[in-house]
């Protein structure tokens, strides 16, 4: 069965799921959050099929531009176009409507075929699970931590926030405000060594028998050497207090920054072991293809996506919901 047939099955399944209250809210968040990309990308793909009923060089050129505009990434698009041309030749395809199905097929082979990438958060077998957050300033790191605190609190977990961004004005107070808002524990102090704050916070987390600890860090990337040393020190401290932690190091990327976000991912990957991406503000861009670009160019799984400003709009990444939100109008 081709992926386009799987897509049809997924969309049929999701349409059934939205009839049940349990899944309705989650599917609707994806549907609404990916609306801009769906309207731009899928609508343009449909228009392209009307403009050209035969596969021509002009069609290829416009398709290439469309994919680049969706922020799938130039390198990924070039490889993708080679695959499309190859399949067109091998399968003697002339009809653009048939090719449209193959385009969806190949796009999701990019993401779906690598089963080793897990979007699940690794949890500690015993003691607190520690999630360390990194990312440049302004990408929504503190807000993401707050929304995750809410998500885990709603699941019945005992949560603590630790403010490791100790030197940025207002950063500690901002995270403390999120702790109050989500009724979770908090530890932080201004203007002192981040590793020291994290050490004391983790000691307190163990005493309080916390389930999940969310640790904020500074968002500086200008001096990679200093940041690398700071993160190395933080990681050693975390492992000393809770062996095997952090279970995840999550990089926050603002989807609206497009390819700049990919560059940030590559830069952070050089200095720390990133285990997952949190993609914020995906609802604010028509370039939702960045999900595919991250997977193809950085090879790190997307673990959460931000699809709105509400507390519940930070969603665990689900490839089926993503496919549905993006391509439901095509079937």
HELIX and SHEET records of a PDB file:
HELIX    1   1 UNK A    3  UNK A   17  1                                  15    
HELIX    2   2 UNK A   21  UNK A   33  1                                  13    
HELIX    3   3 UNK A   35  UNK A   37  1                                   3    
HELIX    4   4 UNK A   38  UNK A   42  3                                   5    
HELIX    5   5 UNK A   43  UNK A   51  1                                   9    
HELIX    6   6 UNK A   57  UNK A   69  1                                  13    
HELIX    7   7 UNK A   74  UNK A   90  1                                  17    
HELIX    8   8 UNK A   96  UNK A  112  1                                  17    
HELIX    9   9 UNK A  141  UNK A  154  1                                  14    
HELIX   10  10 UNK A  171  UNK A  182  1                                  12    
HELIX   11  11 UNK A  194  UNK A  207  1                                  14    
HELIX   12  12 UNK A  224  UNK A  241  1                                  18    
HELIX   13  13 UNK A  255  UNK A  257  5                                   3    
HELIX   14  14 UNK A  259  UNK A  271  1                                  13    
HELIX   15  15 UNK A  282  UNK A  284  5                                   3    
HELIX   16  16 UNK A  290  UNK A  298  1                                   9    
HELIX   17  17 UNK A  311  UNK A  313  5                                   3    
HELIX   18  18 UNK A  319  UNK A  327  1                                   9    
HELIX   19  19 UNK A  328  UNK A  330  5                                   3    
SHEET    1   A 8 UNK A 185  UNK A 188  0                                        
SHEET    2   A 8 UNK A 159  UNK A 163  1                                        
SHEET    3   A 8 UNK A 212  UNK A 216  1                                        
SHEET    4   A 8 UNK A 129  UNK A 134  1                                        
SHEET    5   A 8 UNK A 248  UNK A 254  1                                        
SHEET    6   A 8 UNK A 276  UNK A 280  1                                        
SHEET    7   A 8 UNK A 302  UNK A 306  1                                        
SHEET    8   A 8 UNK A 314  UNK A 316 -1                                        
END                                                                             
